[in-house]
Amino acid sequence: MENTRSPFSSFRTLEDDANSPIKNLRMEPRSRRLTWDLNGNVTEIKCFDTPNYPIKAKNNRYCEFRVLPSCKAKNYTVNITSSQSFSTSILYPEQEGKPGAAAENLKCWVHDVDFLTCSWTVGREAPSDVQYRLYVENLKTHEEWQCARYRADERGTHTWCHFDDVSRFSDRFYRFLVNGTSRGSGIPCSEIFEELSEIERLSPPNVTGWCNKTYALMEWRTSSHFTRRFNYELQIQTGTDPAYTTQVLKENFFVLSNPGTYTVQIRTQGFFTKILSEWSDPKRFVCDPEKEGAGLRVWLTASLTALGTLLALGLLLLLCRRYSVTQKLFPPIPRMKDHITDHLQNKLMVWEAGKASREECPVAEVQVLGET
């Protein structure tokens, strides 16, 4: 039969001897209180969930714990200091199902600023129809969320969960619990307790900067919903010198003297954690304007020369193409033949002024005598 018990609503009681100064020892998981009924007068009561860290009872009526496990049984002890010492204990929570059927290797991490991902493996003794669901609980408010985006293995069993927006998790300390269900048997749960800032995998920041021959100023920003202070490591290579690493504590800028041309990479770390981000991509800065200007002039000269050559060739090709197209579109019109003019041109003779021709024609003067 499928187990539908809520993973955060278990309750345990223990009946004691009638003469015991403490009766009805019980755990109240919602308030995280170990509570009892007091029988008689006592001076001081202390509670233990680990031997070396006692918690003093409030009003001799209860002890309050910061965190209570939901999956793995733990022994809680109450000690009374009086003329005659007294001690009693309770095991919480109650165990059910095969321990080997619970999800194993549960781990969660925050990444890329806004995302939360958890993964686990199927228990070694889990039945074939086992299904797992992940819950996230705010240990301060007891608000809880069930994951809505799962990935499954080849059997269809959930082994991965993803949240798109971690800004909903305003407080830092959370319980991550994987609850198992099966039609044939009970499945124990698995859980871990994490502070979100401690499981965040930060993204490397992007370095921007300004520089001249004297100094370079580099700046960057790191984003996180849970961490406000960061440490950084810079890996810097100037010119042809070997790269070196320097640390920047809590600041988001760095000044480099006489930089010349240099390349920088950066990675970040939460101030209270030891998880380093990946290195950023290398970024190159040229901070010598004279060398940069000389190189720029050479580059511009070569580029303009090549551009001029290309433009000249392009213009020549354009003119050739245009002439060829014009000739094809508008071929020359043949001249029409003039029989009279062509015949006379063939009969024309060349003569020179002032020289008498070999055959002179007589010219007669004509007088006009009057009108008739």
Disulfide bonds with the S-S distance in Angstrom:
Cys47-Cys63 1.95
Cys71-Cys189 1.98
Cys108-Cys118 2.03
Cys147-Cys161 1.80
Cys211-Cys287 2.12
